[in-house]
Amino acid sequence: MLFAVLARKSFKRNLQYRMAHLLQNIGSLVFGFVYASIWAGIGAASPLGSYGPQGMVAYVAFNQSVLHIVLFLTNGLGLEQSVRTGHISLELMRPTPLFYQTVSREVGNIAYQALYKSVPLFIFYFLFFRLPLPSHPAVYGWTALSLLCSAYLAICLQYLIGIAALWTTESRWLFWVNYACHLLLSGFFIPLEWLPGWLRHVSAATPYPFIQYHTTRLFMGLEGPQPIIGSALWGALLTALCLGATRLARRKLEIQGG
């Protein structure tokens, strides 16, 4: 019940900034048009593999739409700021685990972004580019499940970034490292099968392909739901790391200034 309340309050807090988020959506639309135009131009002189020009436009549109669910999360889930202010000590003293209460707040934030950002963006891309939709109803269910797993993986990565502030003081640089790795290794900019061989191996050793690449291909009907198993395994591993880091944080807690 407590975690549902935290998620709901986080959702309602975002409702106060709907006009500001509308402007952000406009920016996302512009970037999406730029990426789609680039691939459309490349497709005029290249078959673009199994995707084709229209397929790459759909690939870009879907990826751009879900960024608000899997990448544009709260920096470090707000834990870095809690360390700076000393509020982290109160959060660790609460009877509910820090990991679960932090995740619950971010779930509300992601639910808001999905409803007010990702869905409107995709609808606009769908109407403007006349995107193809899956013909099999099961694909929608598998895609939704895959997106839930992707969002959870992203949350865990942000939690690890935030909790690292207890050891590094300044963990914001980890946010930008994660951001760069995500854009390159998740298949956002370019499908992973087109990366150099060594970089494909690096990507395969990380959770990033399960955050966007496989979900997008699943929605496009280019692969089945099997990668969801990989998402679940990475989710279990990252959860264990998050809980382990929280236990270490209880021993390490050091508030700046005293």
Secondary structure, 3 states (H helix, E strand, C coil): CHHHHHHHHHHHHHHHHHHHHHHHHHHHHHHHHHHHHHHHHHHCCCCCCCCHHHHHHHHHHHHHHHHHHHCCCCHHHHHHHHHHHCCHHHHHHCCCCHHHHHHHHHHHHHHHHHHHHHHHHHHHHHHHHCCCCCCCHHHHHHHHHHHHHHHHHHHHHHHHHHHCHHHHCCCHHHHHHHHHHHHHHCCCCCCHHHCCHHHHHHHHCCCHHHHCHHHHHHHCCCCCCCHHHHHHHHHHHHHHHHHHHHHHHHHHCCCCCC
